[in-house]
Amino acid sequence: MLIPVLTFLGWVALVMRRVPLPLLGLTSLGLLGMYGVLRWKMSEAYTDRLLAQLQLGPGWWGTVYGILGLGIVCLILMIKGRGGRHATEVRMF
């Protein structure tokens, strides 16, 4: 249940004009932590899957790497201090 909630918070952080930096920090920390736990569990059970001849499909790997990518994007936005993609406006005149 934590994966959809963290993913939703990450996408909300990317869409909103100004996002509080703690929200970006908690979201990126949660997503990167979830990626670490999933990869750890997958590598722990990898031998058992090989013996049972079970393979993880590309959808599962896409989900795991999507979580990693969204966590990194939220972390970069937090470090830059922009708080979202629409936070700064460029005015010519």
ABEGO torsion letter per residue (X at the ends): XAAAAAAAAAAAAAABABBBAAAAAAAAAAAAAAAAAAAAAAAAAAAAAAAAGBBBBAAAAAAAAAAAAAAAAAAAAAAAGAGEAAABBBBAX
